Amino acid sequence: MEIREALDSDLDDVLLVERLAFGEEAEAELVKNMMHDRSAKPLLSLIALQNEQPVGHILFTKAHLTTDANIAIAILAPLAVVPDAQNQGIGGKLIQEGVERLGRSGVELVFLAGYPAYYSRHGFQPASNLGFEPTYPTPKEYPDAWMVRELRPGAIASFSGKVICCDALNKPEYWRE
Ligand SMILES: CC(C)(COP(=O)(O)OP(=O)(O)OC[C@H]1O[C@@H](n2cnc3c(N)ncnc32)[C@H](O)[C@@H]1OP(=O)(O)O)[C@@H](O)C(=O)NCCC(=O)NCCS
């Protein structure tokens, strides 16, 4: 399995992975919009290939913290692995490769709204009790879905505030599901 940065020429493959993983068009559409969103940059888009076939994709987009304009933070959304390639560790490897690259580029915190049981295995912890508010409320029935991982030791304790996502993701409906 190979993980590498997705090129412009990989866009169709990336969108196919999103469609197959989520079984609908919405995430593919959102990814396309985020790729073209200037407020999302710098972004990190990684594609996973197995036997040269696209099987996974992860996207990290730039975000900002209302209380501190200088800290570099990112939002992980979405993560997608095609059904035939799930449960082989590909999602975990995409997360790990992504956070390593972001950490090297100076990003201090990565946020997401996702499955707590999955992402807690990958170093994320519930963010609300640590003082970080999401751009829009996440579903009340999943209080721990809003999560954070620090890429610099001590970063969580050093900051708090509201996380504002890129323009393309800045719609309440994307945060409710
Ligand atoms: C969620 C997803 C990215 C996981 O990718 P993956 O490559 O299959 O994950 P990994 O192989 O790294 O990890 C598999 C493990 O995670 C667990 N897991 C998968 N989805 C989970 C979930 N929603 N909640 C808790 N655990 C989950 C699996 O049961 C498996 O557990 P095991 O190791 O004990 O057998 C993939 O299933 C997917 O693309 N799903 C559809 C799209 C989606 O929901 N994306 C995430 C939201 S942004």
The ligand as an ORCA input file, in Angstrom:
! r2SCAN-3c Opt
* xyz 0 1
  C     -14.276      4.826      9.168
  C     -13.265      4.348      8.111
  C     -12.519      5.539      7.552
  C     -12.278      3.402      8.788
  O     -11.281      3.044      7.831
  P     -10.534      1.614      7.899
  O      -9.374      1.642      6.984
  O     -11.531      0.552      7.692
  O     -10.093      1.624      9.431
  P      -8.889      0.841     10.084
  O      -8.607     -0.398      9.288
  O      -7.799      1.795     10.357
  O      -9.529      0.448     11.469
  C     -10.487     -0.572     11.528
  C     -11.005     -0.685     12.952
  O     -11.821      0.477     13.235
  C     -13.106      0.056     13.616
  N     -14.097      1.006     13.148
  C     -14.441      1.287     11.869
  N     -15.443      2.190     11.865
  C     -15.706      2.476     13.160
  C     -16.649      3.317     13.802
  N     -17.525      4.028     13.117
  N     -16.634      3.380     15.166
  C     -15.770      2.645     15.876
  N     -14.859      1.807     15.321
  C     -14.848      1.731     13.983
  C     -13.287     -1.302     12.940
  O     -14.278     -2.045     13.595
  C     -11.913     -1.906     13.100
  O     -11.777     -2.389     14.407
  P     -10.783     -3.626     14.751
  O      -9.395     -3.157     14.431
  O     -10.985     -3.851     16.212
  O     -11.234     -4.760     13.891
  C     -13.973      3.567      6.968
  O     -14.735      2.544      7.541
  C     -14.863      4.440      6.092
  O     -14.410      5.052      5.127
  N     -16.168      4.482      6.410
  C     -17.142      5.239      5.619
  C     -16.867      6.714      5.672
  C     -16.770      7.258      7.088
  O     -17.661      7.022      7.905
  N     -15.694      8.026      7.370
  C     -15.408      8.559      8.700
  C     -16.143      9.781      8.993
  S     -15.326     11.236      8.399
*
